[in-house]
């Protein structure tokens, strides 16, 4: 049974005054129609629902800075996802069916993205462009099935821009872990 949207409606605030919406664990398979009235939201919590995709009209949230889509059933994001120009924090962790190549192309164009969570997604590989997202400072790739990273043609100093890279609980061989520590060691915090 899906949750209702009444907790927001009953708040007594006008849609344009709402900046945070929490629909965590709402058992939604699609987003409630009322959500589109709240165009000014900056924080959207949609974790632990049953979403398989996001509709194109999601682009209405031009002020969105943080979105958590953790533990849904997402395969991809909507085509205009890169139009969320103010997005700084994106959590896609726990989405086992993500088409990581397509998602990487979509999120690589986000100009302000600082933190990206792709943990627990059953990823076997990631594209180098993920590391090249201009303002990305925190990257969680932990608890996947990654055996190698295509980062070895990037300069070691390139990784000094990162505050944190978490690659723990993956399928790296011991010698690969040593290589990764050497290559990515300029990050402030590195977990392999």
C-alpha positions, -999 to 999 in steps of 0.1 A, spaced: 0 0 0 14 34 -10 18 61 15 -2 93 11 11 128 5 -11 142 32 17 150 57 29 177 34 -5 190 25 -15 191 62 16 212 71 -4 243 63 24 257 40 19 268 5 37 247 -21 62 274 -29 73 275 8 82 239 10 119 233 6 122 197 20 101 167 11 105 133 27 88 104 11 112 78 25 98 43 28 65 53 12 62 22 -10 56 44 -40 60 28 -75 53 62 -91 56 96 -76 24 113 -63 8 138 -87 8 164 -59 46 165 -58 48 185 -90 32 215 -72 63 218 -49 87 232 -75 110 250 -50 121 220 -31 159 217 -25 159 184 -7 140 153 -18 141 120 1 127 91 -20 147 62 -4 132 28 0 103 30 -24 96 9 -55 105 34 -82 118 19 -114 123 53 -132 117 90 -128 93 108 -151 105 135 -174 86 162 -155 110 156 -127 130 185 -143 105 209 -127 127 208 -96 152 233 -107 163 242 -72 169 207 -61 203 203 -43 199 169 -27 181 138 -38 182 104 -22 169 75 -43 186 48 -22 171 13 -24 146 17 -52 145 -4 -84 159 22 -107 174 11 -141 180 46 -154 172 83 -148 150 104 -170 166 119 -202 166 154 -188 183 146 -155 213 166 -164 191 197 -164 190 196 -126 218 222 -126 218 229 -88 221 192 -78 250 187 -54 242 154 -36 229 123 -54 223 90 -36 216 61 -60 229 34 -37 211 1 -34 197 2 -70 208 -32 -82 196 -28 -118 212 5 -127 224 9 -163 257 25 -151 269 35 -185 237 54 -192 234 69 -157 271 80 -158 264 99 -190 235 116 -174 252 126 -141 285 135 -157 268 167 -170 256 179 -136 277 211 -131 275 213 -93 275 176 -82 298 172 -52 287 139 -37 277 107 -55 266 75 -38 267 43 -59 273 18 -31 254 -15 -31 245 -14 -68 261 -47 -79 284 -27 -102 311 -47 -120 327 -17 -136 325 21 -138 335 45 -165 365 68 -161 342 98 -167 327 93 -133 360 105 -118 361 134 -141 329 151 -129 342 186 -124 331 194 -88 328 159 -75 345 156 -41 330 126 -25 324 93 -43 310 61 -28 315 30 -49 317 6 -19 300 -28 -16 299 -36 -53 315 -62 -74 342 -40 -91 374 -57 -100 392 -29 -118 390 8 -123 399 26 -156 418 54 -139 454 46 -146 459 71 -174 448 99 -151 476 119 -134 480 110 -97 475 147 -87 441 146 -104 427 127 -73 438 154 -49 404 171 -56 386 143 -38 378 146 -1 367 109 0 367 79 -23 352 47 -9 360 15 -28 358 -8 1 341 -42 -1 346 -48 -38 363 -77 -56 398 -62 -61 427 -86 -60 453 -77 -33 478 -64 -59 451 -43 -75 443 -28 -41 480 -18 -38 479 -2 -73 447 17 -64 462 30 -32 492 43 -51 471 58 -78 443 73 -58 463 81 -26 461 119 -32 424 118 -21 420 131 15 403 98 25 406 66 5 391 33 15 400 3 -7 
